């Protein structure tokens, strides 16, 4: 995931947290896919609406959204925007 996001966005900052342990026993966790939080700051996001930013992240992750990721919390921002 990290490599895909770095390749797509050349971020100034990126943090990925695996929250899967917090969802043990959850129906979506039974198939082995994980729950993650992503905080990413990139100039690519400047001028983009929040929904467009999320769509760009989903697109960058491609097949991982169906093979490895069950849930993804995204905080995508342009450099200088409040974290």
MMTF fields as JSON, N, C-alpha, C and O atoms, coordinates in Angstrom:
{
  "mmtfVersion": "1.0.0",
  "mmtfProducer": "UNKNOWN",
  "numBonds": 331,
  "numAtoms": 332,
  "numGroups": 83,
  "numChains": 1,
  "numModels": 1,
  "chainsPerModel": [1],
  "groupsPerChain": [83],
  "chainIdList": ["A"],
  "bondAtomList": [4, 2, 8, 6, 12, 10, 16, 14, 20, 18, 24, 22, 28, 26, 32, 30, 36, 34, 40, 38, 44, 42, 48, 46, 52, 50, 56, 54, 60, 58, 64, 62, 68, 66, 72, 70, 76, 74, 80, 78, 84, 82, 88, 86, 92, 90, 96, 94, 100, 98, 104, 102, 108, 106, 112, 110, 116, 114, 120, 118, 124, 122, 128, 126, 132, 130, 136, 134, 140, 138, 144, 142, 148, 146, 152, 150, 156, 154, 160, 158, 164, 162, 168, 166, 172, 170, 176, 174, 180, 178, 184, 182, 188, 186, 192, 190, 196, 194, 200, 198, 204, 202, 208, 206, 212, 210, 216, 214, 220, 218, 224, 222, 228, 226, 232, 230, 236, 234, 240, 238, 244, 242, 248, 246, 252, 250, 256, 254, 260, 258, 264, 262, 268, 266, 272, 270, 276, 274, 280, 278, 284, 282, 288, 286, 292, 290, 296, 294, 300, 298, 304, 302, 308, 306, 312, 310, 316, 314, 320, 318, 324, 322, 328, 326],
  "bondOrderList": [1, 1, 1, 1, 1, 1, 1, 1, 1, 1, 1, 1, 1, 1, 1, 1, 1, 1, 1, 1, 1, 1, 1, 1, 1, 1, 1, 1, 1, 1, 1, 1, 1, 1, 1, 1, 1, 1, 1, 1, 1, 1, 1, 1, 1, 1, 1, 1, 1, 1, 1, 1, 1, 1, 1, 1, 1, 1, 1, 1, 1, 1, 1, 1, 1, 1, 1, 1, 1, 1, 1, 1, 1, 1, 1, 1, 1, 1, 1, 1, 1, 1],
  "groupList": [{"groupName": "UNK", "atomNameList": ["N", "CA", "C", "O"], "elementList": ["N", "C", "C", "O"], "formalChargeList": [0, 0, 0, 0], "bondAtomList": [1, 0, 2, 1, 3, 2], "bondOrderList": [1, 1, 2], "singleLetterCode": "X", "chemCompType": "L-PEPTIDE LINKING"}],
  "groupTypeList": [0, 0, 0, 0, 0, 0, 0, 0, 0, 0, 0, 0, 0, 0, 0, 0, 0, 0, 0, 0, 0, 0, 0, 0, 0, 0, 0, 0, 0, 0, 0, 0, 0, 0, 0, 0, 0, 0, 0, 0, 0, 0, 0, 0, 0, 0, 0, 0, 0, 0, 0, 0, 0, 0, 0, 0, 0, 0, 0, 0, 0, 0, 0, 0, 0, 0, 0, 0, 0, 0, 0, 0, 0, 0, 0, 0, 0, 0, 0, 0, 0, 0, 0],
  "groupIdList": [1, 2, 3, 4, 5, 6, 7, 8, 9, 10, 11, 12, 13, 14, 15, 16, 17, 18, 19, 20, 21, 22, 23, 24, 25, 26, 27, 28, 29, 30, 31, 32, 33, 34, 35, 36, 37, 38, 39, 40, 41, 42, 43, 44, 45, 46, 47, 48, 49, 50, 51, 52, 53, 54, 55, 56, 57, 58, 59, 60, 61, 62, 63, 64, 65, 66, 67, 68, 69, 70, 71, 72, 73, 74, 75, 76, 77, 78, 79, 80, 81, 82, 83],
  "secStructList": [7, 2, 2, 2, 2, 2, 2, 2, 2, 7, 7, 1, 3, 3, 3, 3, 3, 3, 7, 4, 4, 4, 4, 6, 6, 7, 4, 4, 4, 6, 6, 1, 7, 3, 3, 3, 3, 3, 3, 3, 3, 7, 4, 4, 4, 6, 6, 7, 7, 2, 2, 2, 2, 2, 2, 2, 2, 2, 2, 2, 2, 6, 6, 2, 2, 2, 2, 6, 3, 3, 3, 3, 3, 3, 3, 3, 3, 7, 6, 6, 1, 7, 7],
  "xCoordList": [0.838, 0.0, 0.886, 0.667, 1.87, 2.754, 3.4, 3.393, 3.95, 4.621, 3.691, 4.081, 2.477, 1.512, 1.151, 1.052, 0.957, 0.582, 1.746, 1.544, 2.947, 4.117, 4.328, 4.635, 4.164, 4.336, 3.289, 3.591, 2.08, 1.0, 1.014, 0.646, 1.438, 1.256, 2.533, 2.478, 3.68, 4.928, 4.632, 4.894, 4.093, 3.612, 4.721, 5.849, 4.363, 5.244, 5.228, 6.216, 4.101, 3.946, 2.941, 1.966, 3.194, 2.261, 2.353, 3.441, 1.199, 1.129, 0.032, -1.101, 0.382, -0.576, -0.628, 0.401, -1.823, -2.007, -2.896, -3.971, -2.44, -3.234, -4.128, -3.649, -5.412, -6.392, -7.107, -8.109, -6.612, -7.306, -7.564, -8.607, -6.641, -6.805, -8.033, -8.595, -8.443, -9.609, -10.926, -11.998, -10.84, -12.04, -12.093, -12.816, -11.332, -11.332, -12.759, -13.45, -13.185, -14.525, -15.558, -16.672, -15.205, -16.094, -16.296, -15.358, -17.514, -17.823, -16.877, -16.477, -16.517, -15.636, -14.207, -13.438, -13.833, -12.46, -12.274, -11.139, -13.333, -13.243, -12.559, -11.995, -12.607, -12.005, -10.52, -9.883, -9.961, -8.539, -8.136, -6.97, -9.092, -8.763, -8.709, -9.411, -7.871, -7.619, -8.375, -9.008, -8.286, -8.849, -7.667, -6.794, -7.633, -6.493, -6.943, -8.045, -6.049, -6.217, -5.025, -3.884, -5.3, -4.245, -4.351, -5.419, -3.239, -3.129, -2.035, -0.885, -2.384, -1.438, -1.547, -2.642, -0.387, -0.32, 0.472, 1.618, -0.137, 0.51, 0.029, -1.135, 0.934, 0.572, -0.457, -1.186, -0.521, -1.5, -2.927, -3.806, -3.158, -4.504, -4.918, -6.084, -4.007, -4.334, -5.432, -5.33, -6.47, -7.573, -8.59, -9.585, -8.357, -9.296, -10.315, -9.982, -11.544, -12.583, -12.283, -11.603, -12.774, -12.514, -12.9, -12.154, -14.041, -14.459, -13.483, -13.183, -12.997, -12.023, -10.717, -10.078, -10.319, -9.11, -9.27, -8.374, -10.41, -10.659, -10.671, -10.092, -11.319, -11.357, -9.96, -9.653, -9.111, -7.735, -6.962, -6.183, -7.173, -6.508, -7.001, -6.196, -8.311, -8.859, -8.282, -7.922, -8.198, -7.66, -6.193, -5.77, -5.426, -4.011, -3.831, -2.879, -4.73, -4.627, -5.14, -4.806, -5.938, -6.372, -6.943, -7.874, -6.386, -6.884, -6.784, -7.507, -5.906, -5.8, -7.128, -7.388, -7.969, -9.259, -10.181, -11.127, -9.921, -10.757, -10.018, -10.65, -8.699, -7.94, -7.358, -7.216, -7.016, -6.319, -7.002, -6.781, -7.827, -8.406, -9.912, -10.61, -10.405, -11.852, -12.392, -13.443, -11.658, -12.105, -10.901, -9.804, -11.126, -10.047, -10.554, -11.477, -9.94, -10.22, -9.153, -7.959, -9.58, -8.642, -8.702, -9.776, -7.537, -7.401, -6.371, -5.168, -6.837, -5.979, -6.003, -7.071, -4.832, -4.755, -3.609, -2.678, -3.693, -2.587, -1.611, -2.022, -0.333, 0.622, 0.133, -0.37, 0.289, -0.146, -1.551, -1.91, -2.362, -3.714, -3.599, -2.696, -4.513, -4.487, -4.67, -5.508, -3.886, -3.948, -5.149, -5.363],
  "yCoordList": [-1.179, 0.0, 1.247, 2.168, 1.273, 2.43, 2.741, 3.891, 1.741, 1.943, 2.482, 3.353, 1.977, 2.452, 3.918, 4.695, 4.285, 5.667, 6.627, 7.736, 6.207, 7.047, 7.23, 8.331, 6.16, 6.25, 7.163, 7.893, 7.121, 7.903, 9.369, 10.239, 9.649, 10.996, 11.716, 12.908, 11.04, 11.659, 12.537, 13.74, 11.941, 12.74, 13.423, 12.937, 14.571, 15.245, 14.502, 14.499, 13.877, 13.107, 11.996, 12.173, 10.842, 9.725, 8.883, 8.601, 8.496, 7.604, 6.584, 6.943, 5.326, 4.242, 3.447, 2.998, 3.278, 2.539, 1.342, 1.476, 0.175, -1.043, -1.139, -1.402, -0.926, -0.955, -2.306, -2.429, -3.3, -4.586, -5.218, -5.839, -5.072, -5.675, -5.13, -5.808, -3.938, -3.326, -3.892, -3.595, -4.702, -5.23, -6.753, -7.367, -7.352, -8.811, -9.292, -8.758, -10.288, -10.827, -10.126, -10.624, -8.991, -8.245, -9.061, -9.681, -9.059, -9.866, -9.57, -10.489, -8.327, -7.966, -8.405, -8.445, -8.737, -9.153, -10.662, -11.138, -11.396, -12.862, -13.351, -14.445, -12.547, -12.991, -12.651, -12.904, -12.074, -11.793, -10.42, -10.039, -9.666, -8.318, -7.386, -7.602, -6.346, -5.498, -4.195, -3.785, -3.556, -2.229, -1.281, -1.536, -0.202, 0.705, 2.157, 2.511, 2.989, 4.442, 5.019, 4.612, 5.973, 6.622, 8.125, 8.712, 8.737, 10.197, 10.549, 10.143, 11.295, 11.588, 13.052, 13.582, 13.693, 15.083, 15.121, 14.674, 15.654, 15.706, 16.926, 17.318, 17.511, 18.636, 18.224, 19.069, 16.948, 16.438, 16.775, 16.97, 16.844, 17.077, 18.545, 18.85, 19.446, 20.875, 21.155, 20.759, 21.834, 22.197, 21.092, 21.307, 19.918, 18.801, 18.793, 19.09, 18.455, 18.281, 17.015, 16.119, 16.925, 15.738, 14.419, 13.442, 14.385, 13.16, 12.779, 11.6, 13.752, 13.487, 12.96, 12.097, 13.461, 12.97, 11.502, 10.691, 11.174, 9.779, 8.871, 7.785, 9.31, 8.506, 8.286, 7.203, 9.305, 9.176, 8.147, 7.371, 8.139, 7.149, 5.748, 4.829, 5.576, 4.269, 3.801, 2.634, 4.706, 4.345, 3.939, 2.975, 4.658, 4.33, 2.956, 2.246, 2.578, 1.277, 0.137, -1.023, 0.448, -0.535, -1.816, -1.775, -2.939, -4.252, -4.492, -5.333, -3.773, -3.964, -3.705, -4.252, -2.868, -2.561, -3.78, -3.829, -4.741, -5.95, -7.184, -8.186, -7.123, -8.307, -8.203, -9.223, -7.001, -6.837, -5.91, -6.016, -5.005, -3.969, -4.137, -4.174, -4.241, -4.294, -2.893, -2.511, -2.129, -0.784, 0.155, -0.216, 1.367, 2.342, 3.717, 4.264, 4.26, 5.617, 6.507, 6.257, 7.549, 8.377, 9.823, 10.417, 10.376, 11.807, 12.283, 12.191, 12.789, 13.243, 14.767, 15.379, 15.368, 16.825, 17.344, 16.611, 18.604, 19.281, 19.763, 19.997, 19.914, 20.427, 21.759, 22.614, 21.915, 23.151, 23.093, 23.908, 22.153, 22.002, 21.341, 20.537, 21.682, 21.169, 19.662, 19.108, 19.036, 17.566, 17.136, 15.939],
  "zCoordList": [0.0, 0.0, 0.0, -0.787, 0.869, 0.977, -0.367, -0.807, -1.013, -2.297, -3.372, -4.149, -3.423, -4.418, -4.199, -5.149, -2.933, -2.629, -2.874, -3.369, -2.534, -2.785, -4.291, -4.75, -5.047, -6.5, -7.141, -8.086, -6.634, -7.233, -6.818, -7.607, -5.583, -5.048, -4.621, -4.317, -4.587, -4.112, -2.888, -2.908, -1.836, -0.703, 0.089, 0.167, 0.678, 1.627, 2.959, 3.694, 3.256, 4.482, 4.23, 3.499, 4.848, 4.734, 6.006, 6.507, 6.507, 7.658, 7.378, 7.056, 7.503, 7.314, 8.609, 9.113, 9.14, 10.383, 10.103, 9.518, 10.525, 10.405, 11.637, 12.74, 11.447, 12.53, 12.616, 13.32, 11.921, 11.824, 13.187, 13.389, 14.111, 15.434, 16.163, 17.024, 15.828, 16.464, 15.923, 16.451, 14.878, 14.229, 14.252, 13.468, 15.143, 15.265, 15.529, 16.397, 14.786, 14.92, 14.054, 13.892, 13.505, 12.611, 11.339, 10.838, 10.823, 9.634, 8.477, 7.763, 8.281, 7.179, 7.372, 6.412, 8.6, 8.88, 8.688, 8.653, 8.566, 8.471, 7.201, 7.18, 6.147, 4.891, 4.806, 3.784, 5.882, 5.927, 5.43, 5.533, 4.887, 4.439, 5.65, 6.638, 5.568, 6.717, 6.741, 5.768, 7.895, 8.144, 8.331, 9.16, 7.577, 7.606, 7.675, 7.257, 8.218, 8.208, 7.459, 7.678, 6.574, 5.802, 5.991, 5.815, 6.351, 6.401, 5.404, 5.572, 4.373, 3.307, 2.894, 2.705, 2.76, 2.302, 1.008, 0.96, -0.037, -1.339, -2.118, -2.03, -2.871, -3.73, -4.778, -5.298, -5.085, -6.056, -5.612, -6.451, -4.314, -3.791, -3.79, -3.538, -4.063, -4.065, -5.088, -6.249, -4.647, -5.528, -5.764, -6.457, -5.202, -5.378, -4.244, -3.097, -4.57, -3.558, -2.754, -3.255, -1.528, -0.711, -1.399, -1.321, -2.06, -2.728, -3.848, -4.03, -4.582, -5.646, -5.065, -5.666, -3.922, -3.252, -2.877, -3.107, -2.303, -1.911, -3.133, -3.112, -4.176, -5.404, -5.959, -6.457, -5.877, -6.367, -5.548, -6.101, -4.24, -3.381, -3.729, -3.883, -3.854, -4.228, -5.564, -5.717, -6.517, -7.828, -7.723, -8.361, -6.931, -6.765, -6.135, -6.46, -5.244, -4.575, -5.442, -5.199, -6.44, -7.426, -6.83, -6.025, -7.226, -6.808, -5.307, -4.772, -4.619, -3.166, -2.467, -1.395, -3.075, -2.468, -2.453, -1.666, -3.295, -3.304, -2.793, -2.459, -2.728, -2.32, -0.916, -0.242, -0.455, 0.816, 1.813, 3.019, 1.309, 2.165, 2.255, 1.242, 3.491, 3.713, 3.987, 3.472, 4.806, 5.168, 5.162, 5.579, 4.686, 4.581, 4.999, 4.396, 6.036, 6.475, 5.847, 6.012, 5.126, 4.375, 4.853, 4.943, 5.157, 5.393, 4.382, 4.625, 3.254, 2.164, 2.137, 2.118, 2.136, 2.209, 1.363, 1.028, 1.027, 0.355, 1.431, 2.568, 1.094, 2.078, 2.646, 1.917, 3.943, 4.598, 5.143, 5.994, 4.679, 5.236, 6.601, 6.838, 7.49, 8.848, 8.86, 8.149, 9.665, 9.774, 10.545, 10.737]
}
